[in-house]
Amino acid sequence: MNEDEFSEWYHRMLDENKIVDIRYSVKGMPVYRGMAMFIIREMQRYLEGMLEENGHEPVYFPVVIPEDTLSKEGEHIKGFEDQVYWVTHAGQNLLERKLALRPTSETSMYELFSLWVRTHNDLPLKIHESVSVYRYETKHTRPLIRSREFLWNEGHTAFATKEEALKNIEEIKVIYKKLIEGLLCIPVMVNQRPDWDKFPGAEYTIAFETLMPDGKTLQVATVHNLGQHFSKVFNITYENEKGEKNLVWQTSYGPGFGRLLAAVICVHGDEKGLVMPPKISPTQAVIIPVLFKNVDGTAIIDYVKKIEEKLASQGVRVKVDYSDEHPGAKYYKWERQGVPLRIEAGPRDLKEGKVVIVRRDTGEKKSVPLAELDLAKTFSEIEESMRTKAKKKLDERKFKVKTMQELAKHAGEGIVEAGWCGEKDCVKPIDEAGTILSISNEEHECAVCGGRGKKITVAKTY
Amino acid sequence: MNEDEFSEWYHRMLDENKIVDIRYSVKGMPVYRGMAMFIIREMQRYLEGMLEENGHEPVYFPVVIPEDTLSKEGEHIKGFEDQVYWVTHAGQNLLERKLALRPTSETSMYELFSLWVRTHNDLPLKIHESVSVYRYETKHTRPLIRSREFLWNEGHTAFATKEEALKNIEEIKVIYKKLIEGLLCIPVMVNQRPDWDKFPGAEYTIAFETLMPDGKTLQVATVHNLGQHFSKVFNITYENEKGEKNLVWQTSYGPGFGRLLAAVICVHGDEKGLVMPPKISPTQAVIIPVLFKNVDGTAIIDYVKKIEEKLASQGVRVKVDYSDEHPGAKYYKWERQGVPLRIEAGPRDLKEGKVVIVRRDTGEKKSVPLAELDLAKTFSEIEESMRTKAKKKLDERKFKVKTMQELAKHAGEGIVEAGWCGEKDCVKPIDEAGTILSISNEEHECAVCGGRGKKITVAKTY
């Protein structure tokens, strides 16, 4: 798909499936409808479960951050000041201090970390919250992908040692991969961002991204090593066993639920519509009774109810389509919504004690004895096959190039591996072609000057 | 407890159990910690489950509402204008239109209802969202009870007929009672508010309230019959079967999760600390190994692990206290947190294959064979007994009075049933004594003038 086709398809998906409504009267702030909220809630619960298993406590911090708190860490405020919404009045009164709508919660949380952390017994401190954050984007907004309000989960920590902070980063990588590759069946690349592209106030930033059908990458989560930047300015110290005071080491991280939802739609979807990973699909299986004119349907309806009961007792979110639409129209409707399995039951199936199951992801159709119907296995086969297919599509769009010409050609098509010497002059043409996602330690000839350099990955990004 | 004692006790509960932290630097906006978020999430999931079972779809609407949208319904904006936080700037720019932080979402949602509703096929429309809302309270704030940011769930509907809207109100009453009396074991009173105390823009408001230990009532949820007030100004119409255009009938409703949590703490708590209803307690049972000095504890530890496994397999949220504190200190600690059951296991218990279980709510202690340990039954006994106890406490604080003197005496102690003739002059002394919660149709002599009047209920309120 080219950019225009893709954009048209994407907006049609959002609209037809009642995912978001962009007609709300504040630009860049769409309304999330039933389908979106169901899926986001599934992601959220899965993620929160893993984080809490890992020792994180759920919290909720106020949406507003006073100007002086937000401004404490110099790089942080510099990075966010152009994007912050300011609350200045309440009722008829001018507030004494301006309050920012949280663009992220490092500063508000770390103000309290300094009260919560006293001794090594208070560490590690790991908390998370699922909230909305607010950034006045000046770039072109796009529903779920670049909004001025977005739903995410943010995790924040404090550790006694640097080693523990690094270990935490590795654990979060595993958790985020389980969420993205496991639950959502989306392949991700994990890239350490170049220094100029890190989170404001971080030592370094690791980004999780996937590839969209138009060849651009979509960053869906980030993990930041904050070092002691914030603990210095917020004075977060602990007393160790010897009675010495030390600054804590910190990390913060978050996936964006809107972007993950956009990735689910775009990575798996096809020309017929959505293709939903079974675990997050609001409806996991739809049963279509196959009725014929002039033939009494009572026995079929009874049979369909029996199938529905069996699936419900297996914990499957199942619906029966009793509407009097034409079967073709029904198929079309449920395929568009990406329901993973369609189950057809007609007179012959009833006679043989079988059902026909049709996979949304492959279109594969087979007849199965009702007694043997166990969708858990089918769902995990679907997941596995969706993962493989998506991974293949991603791998097909990886390009290894040597010259700037090749780099420029492929940067809009996918992920380009090239070389860069590290010089400012040589970064300009690369920057014009795309964004440097990561710089590795591997040697690679510079695509611009041909000199000695390091391997980089480049792509156009959302 | 008198007011001061109660206030001291309440703040100690919040602090010792890490429920909220009031030290965040924006007045009236506390931080919700692990214990609070766990309980609130349990309430939220239970409520959302019931609402969706009833046909509500989850949604998420932007936090900001443009001034012109919020101002469309005259009474609504008059009721909220003094309490609204205004976003006026983004980055360095002055916004073209002021944006309100949602104090409630009628206006933002109904702007889209007018796009979503076209024909009778789009009805009924029932949605809900769990979000924070913002009200610049000028009254004394109090954590969880009166905050400037609070967490709630709000439901919004549109129906073709008035009858359906009324039926919906009855269904929501049942759902809210299941949440409050069922899950939280708190007795509620359902009162239709006097006309002057209804939600701005409603036909009438029904309030759910419970009684706090200091004799004041706490409103924990409201349900509003909006009639066609909003559908008129937002032009929400549907075409019926005959092709005629009609305005929809609407309702909206919401419980406050912070206030419900405050009620859980205060209605059930005692001098030892919290008493948690089992279903929402982060820890439902704690096992204390009873070890003796100079006696090898290995066998006890193995036994305790066996108990833990058995309970975990029953789905119980169980912890073992392996700390080397004195047993008395352990008991005290877990009692303070309100953990519903303590399970003690020492050498004699091991020998007899039994455990000692101690109920937090009654202190009742009994020895039970491990093989027969099934906490589901015990938990529902605890719930039932907590409900009965709380109901009894409420009933003991209901007063039926005839004179203004009696009314004034008892209005600070609980709920007073009295009479009022309906005249303005007579309402003044009543208003000074307390708040009129409801006016019934039953006849009752006026407490002030002795004339013919209606029965009213009066209390001091939070």
Interface residues (C-beta under 8 A of the other chain):
Chain A: D21 R23 Y24 S25 V26 M29 P30 V31 Y32 R33 G34 A36 M37 F38 I40 R41 E57 P58 V59 Y60 F61 P62 V63 V64 P66 T69 E81 D82 Q83 V84 Y85 W86 V87 T88 H89 A90 G91 Q92 N93 K98 L99 L101 S108 E111 L112 L115 I127 E129 S132 Y134 Y136 T138 E149 L151
Chain B: D21 R23 Y24 S25 V26 M29 P30 V31 Y32 R33 G34 A36 M37 F38 I40 R41 E57 P58 V59 Y60 F61 P62 V63 V64 P66 T69 E81 D82 Q83 V84 Y85 W86 V87 T88 H89 A90 G91 Q92 N93 K98 L99 L101 S108 E111 L112 L115 W116 I127 E129 S132 Y134 Y136 T138 E149 L151
